[in-house]
Amino acid sequence: MNQPASSPVSEEKLTDATRWLPGLRAEIAKVIVGQHYLVDRLLVGLLANGHVLLEGVPGLAKTLSIRTLAAATGADFKRIQFTPDLLPTDIIGTLIYSPKEERFHTRKGPVFANLVLADEINRAPAKVQSALLEAMQERQVTIGDETYPLPEPFLVLATENPIDQEGTYPLPEAQVDRFMLKLKVGYPTKADEREILDRMASTSPQLSVNAVTSLEAIQAARQQVNAVYVDPKIRDYIVDLVLATREPAEFKLNIAQYIQFGASPRATISLTLAAKAWALMQGRAYVIPQDIKDIGMDVLRHRVIPSYEAEAEEMSSETLVSAVFDAVPVP
């Protein structure tokens, strides 16, 4: 698709809004070797104001990547280690009674931060996981009778381990849908692994990171994301992709028996915002179909729920999403 005749974002504004991105990538690369897919998607979440769920085996720098991103952006960072005995008040905070003053004081929890790492989120029971729901969706927390807004920007970055299922609790579908992106983090390449060895095989590896941008710059970039142009044909393409996960027969797809639930309208919104952020990161002020394909799997893989029949035939949600992308005509 050619560039639209009149783009809402000028090239000068686009350059100014994303001037900090190369420096941020370089600063993160001082600590994180490779993992460009992971870093780029974290930046998409940051620009598109969407929460990110990371799935991968231990030792793939998921936690380190998030911590490094927080340090390089100057964001307030909090880490919550999810465990079976965690309570909702350990996340959002609670009221503490002062006998001396004879009144309650609010003690805010670690959720009051710009970047919140929910480490191994599936190790806590549902009532604790649901404590994040209001924070993730409404960007606010209720403690007692008072409601407190969360700082801006606010992003939940959660990790889960796919191989160790003992003592874990499946995330409620309502919470999974709140994550804009779900990333599958893989092993590094041979060259990257060698560099990890050279850099990290020390009793005191150098992991210092400087803040190379500001929260104000990130907020300004988010405003430019809103102005990225999405052609009506691209909008129709996004809607068709989501509809194909619910009514695949309308797109000549014989996979209806393999899909228990299709993607929700929240997927349509998330796919559009993520594609706009991805386009901005590529230096464009408009979205092309390839942007949708590049980011679409990360937006849809956790929203298309395979049926029991699909599981019996070892068909994953990725397989179903790929079939949808192959079937829906590209504008």
C-alpha positions in Angstrom: 0.0 0.0 0.0 1.3 3.4 -0.9 1.7 6.3 1.6 -1.6 8.2 1.9 -1.7 11.6 0.2 -2.3 13.5 3.4 -0.7 11.9 6.5 -1.8 13.3 9.9 1.7 13.0 11.3 4.4 15.1 9.6 7.9 13.5 9.1 9.4 16.1 11.4 7.0 15.3 14.3 7.5 11.6 13.6 11.3 12.0 13.9 11.0 14.0 17.1 8.6 11.6 18.7 10.8 8.6 18.2 14.2 10.2 18.4 14.9 8.4 21.7 14.1 4.9 20.4 17.6 4.0 18.9 19.3 5.2 22.1 17.0 3.2 24.2 17.6 0.0 22.2 21.3 0.6 22.4 21.2 1.1 26.2 19.1 -2.1 26.6 21.6 -4.0 24.4 24.3 -3.2 27.0 22.6 -5.7 29.2 20.4 -7.9 27.0 22.1 -9.9 24.3 19.9 -10.5 21.3 16.2 -11.0 22.1 15.3 -8.3 19.6 11.8 -9.7 19.3 11.2 -9.4 23.0 12.7 -5.9 23.3 10.7 -4.6 20.3 7.4 -6.0 21.7 8.0 -4.5 25.1 8.5 -1.1 23.3 5.2 -1.7 21.4 3.5 -2.2 24.7 5.1 0.9 26.1 4.0 3.0 23.1 0.5 1.5 22.7 -0.3 1.6 26.5 -0.9 -2.1 26.5 0.1 -4.8 29.1 2.4 -7.6 28.0 2.4 -11.3 29.1 5.7 -13.1 28.5 5.9 -16.9 28.4 9.2 -18.8 28.2 11.4 -21.2 30.1 13.6 -19.9 32.9 16.8 -18.1 32.1 15.8 -16.3 29.0 16.2 -12.8 30.5 12.5 -12.0 30.7 12.8 -10.4 34.2 16.1 -8.8 33.3 14.7 -7.3 30.1 11.8 -5.6 32.0 14.1 -4.4 34.8 16.5 -3.0 32.2 13.7 -1.3 30.3 12.6 0.5 33.5 16.1 1.7 34.3 16.7 2.9 30.7 13.4 4.9 30.7 13.7 6.3 34.2 10.4 4.7 35.2 9.4 3.8 38.7 9.7 0.0 38.8 8.2 -2.6 41.2 8.6 -6.4 41.1 5.9 -8.7 42.6 6.9 -12.3 43.0 3.6 -14.2 42.8 3.4 -17.2 45.2 0.5 -19.4 46.4 0.3 -17.5 49.7 0.1 -14.0 48.2 -2.9 -11.9 49.2 -4.6 -9.2 47.2 -3.6 -6.6 49.7 0.1 -7.5 49.0 -0.5 -6.1 45.5 -2.9 -3.1 45.8 -2.2 -2.1 49.4 -4.3 -1.9 52.6 -5.6 0.2 55.4 -3.4 0.4 58.5 -4.9 1.5 61.8 -3.0 3.9 64.0 -4.0 3.6 67.7 -2.2 6.8 68.5 -4.1 8.9 65.9 -7.2 6.7 66.1 -7.6 6.5 62.4 -6.7 4.4 59.4 -3.9 5.2 57.0 -3.6 4.0 53.5 -0.5 1.9 52.7 -0.2 1.7 48.9 1.0 -1.6 47.4 3.7 -2.2 44.8 1.1 -1.8 42.0 1.6 2.0 42.3 4.5 2.2 39.9 5.1 2.9 36.2 6.3 -0.6 35.3 5.0 -3.5 37.4 6.6 -6.9 36.9 4.3 -9.7 37.9 6.8 -12.5 38.1 5.4 -16.0 37.6 1.9 -14.6 37.7 0.3 -18.1 37.4 1.7 -19.2 40.7 -0.9 -17.2 42.7 -4.6 -18.2 43.0 -7.4 -16.5 41.0 -8.4 -14.0 43.8 -4.9 -12.6 43.7 -4.6 -12.5 39.9 -8.0 -10.8 39.8 -6.7 -8.1 42.1 -4.8 -6.8 39.1 -7.9 -6.6 36.9 -9.1 -3.2 38.0 -5.6 -1.8 37.9 -4.9 -3.2 34.4 -8.2 -2.1 32.9 -9.2 1.1 34.8 -5.7 2.3 35.7 -7.0 2.8 39.3 -7.1 0.9 42.6 -9.8 0.9 45.3 -8.6 0.6 48.9 -11.3 0.7 51.4 -13.8 3.4 50.3 -11.2 5.4 48.4 -10.2 5.0 44.7 -6.6 6.0 43.8 -5.4 6.7 40.2 -2.3 4.8 39.2 0.7 6.8 37.8 1.1 7.4 34.1 2.4 5.6 32.2 1.3 2.4 33.9 2.2 -1.0 32.5 1.9 -4.5 33.8 4.5 -6.9 32.4 3.9 -10.4 33.6 5.9 -13.6 33.2 4.9 -17.2 33.3 6.7 -20.5 33.0 5.1 -22.9 30.5 6.9 -26.1 31.5 6.6 -26.2 35.3 2.8 -26.6 35.9 3.0 -28.0 39.5 1.6 -25.5 41.9 0.3 -23.1 39.2 -3.1 -21.7 38.5 -4.4 -21.0 35.0 -5.0 -17.3 34.4 -8.7 -16.4 34.2 -9.8 -15.6 30.6 -10.9 -12.2 31.7 -7.4 -11.3 32.8 -5.6 -12.9 29.9 -7.7 -10.7 27.6 -6.4 -7.6 29.4 -3.0 -8.2 28.0 -2.5 -6.5 24.7 0.4 -8.9 23.7 1.4 -12.4 24.7 5.0 -13.1 23.7 6.6 -16.6 23.3 10.2 -16.0 24.2 12.7 -18.5 22.7 16.3 -19.6 23.1 19.1 -17.3 21.9 21.1 -18.1 18.8 24.6 -19.8 19.0 26.3 -16.4 18.5 24.1 -14.7 21.1 24.7 -17.5 23.6 28.5 -17.1 23.1 28.2 -13.4 23.7 26.1 -14.1 26.8 28.9 -16.3 28.1 31.6 -13.7 27.4 29.6 -11.0 29.0 27.9 -12.7 31.9 30.2 -15.5 33.1 31.5 -13.5 36.0 30.9 -13.3 39.7 30.0 -9.6 39.3 28.8 -8.9 35.7 28.5 -5.3 34.7 24.8 -4.6 34.3 24.7 -0.8 34.8 22.1 1.1 32.7 21.6 4.8 32.3 18.2 6.5 31.8 18.3 7.7 28.1 14.8 9.0 27.8 12.0 10.3 30.0 8.4 9.4 30.8 7.4 12.7 29.3 9.1 11.7 26.0 7.2 8.4 26.1 3.9 10.2 26.7 4.6 12.5 23.8 5.3 9.5 21.5 2.0 7.9 22.6 0.2 11.0 21.3 1.9 10.5 17.9 0.8 6.8 18.0 -2.8 8.1 18.2 -2.2 10.2 15.0 -0.8 7.3 12.9 -3.0 6.9 9.9 -5.0 3.7 9.4 -6.7 3.4 6.0 -10.4 2.3 5.9 -9.3 -0.8 4.0 -6.8 -1.7 6.7 -9.5 -1.2 9.3 -11.7 -3.6 7.5 -8.8 -6.0 7.3 -8.4 -5.9 11.0 -12.1 -6.5 11.6 -12.2 -9.4 9.2 -9.2 -11.1 10.9 -11.0 -10.9 14.3 -14.3 -12.0 12.8 -12.6 -15.0 11.1 -11.7 -16.3 14.6 -15.4 -16.3 15.5 -17.0 -17.3 12.2 -14.3 -19.0 10.2 -16.8 -20.6 7.8 -17.6 -17.1 6.4 -14.0 -17.0 5.2 -14.0 -20.6 3.8 -12.1 -21.9 6.8 -13.0 -25.4 8.0 -11.7 -24.9 11.6 -14.8 -24.0 13.5 -14.7 -27.2 15.4 -11.2 -26.4 16.6 -12.0 -23.0 18.1 -13.9 -22.9 21.4 -13.8 -19.1 21.7 -12.7 -16.5 19.2 -11.1 -13.1 19.8 -13.1 -10.4 21.6 -13.7 -6.8 20.4 -10.8 -5.9 22.7 -8.6 -7.8 20.2 -9.7 -5.5 17.4 -8.7 -2.4 19.5 -5.4 -4.0 20.6 -4.5 -5.1 17.1 -5.1 -1.6 15.8 -3.1 0.2 18.5 -0.2 -2.3 18.4 0.0 -2.0 14.6 0.1 1.8 14.9 2.9 1.7 17.4 4.8 -0.8 15.3 4.4 1.4 12.2 5.7 4.4 14.2 8.7 2.3 15.3 9.4 1.5 11.7 9.5 5.3 10.9 6.1 5.4 9.2 3.1 7.6 10.0 0.7 5.1 8.4 -0.1 1.4 8.9 0.4 -1.1 6.1 -0.9 -4.7 6.0 2.5 -6.1 6.9 2.4 -4.3 10.2 -0.8 -6.2 11.0 0.9 -9.5 10.1 4.1 -8.7 12.1 2.3 -8.0 15.3 -1.0 -10.0 14.8 0.2 -13.3 16.3 1.3 -11.6 19.5 -2.2 -9.9 19.8 -4.3 -13.0 18.9 -2.5 -16.1 20.2 -3.9 -15.8 23.7 -7.4 -14.7 22.6 -8.2 -17.6 20.3 -9.0 -20.6 22.6 -8.6 -24.0 21.1 -11.3 -26.6 21.7 -10.8 -30.0 23.2 -10.9 -31.5 19.7 -8.0 -29.1 18.7 -6.0 -30.2 21.7 -6.6 -33.8 20.9 -5.2 -33.2 17.5 -2.3 -31.1 18.9 -3.5 -28.0 17.2 -2.3 -24.9 19.0 -3.8 -21.4 19.0 -0.8 -20.3 16.8 -1.8 -22.9 14.2 -5.4 -21.5 14.2 -4.3 -17.9 14.0 -1.9 -18.7 11.2 -4.8 -20.3 9.3 -6.9 -17.2 9.7 -4.1 -14.9 8.4 -3.7 -17.2 5.4 -7.4 -17.2 4.6 -8.4 -13.5 5.0 -7.6 -11.5 1.9 -5.0 -8.8 2.2 -6.1 -5.3 1.0 
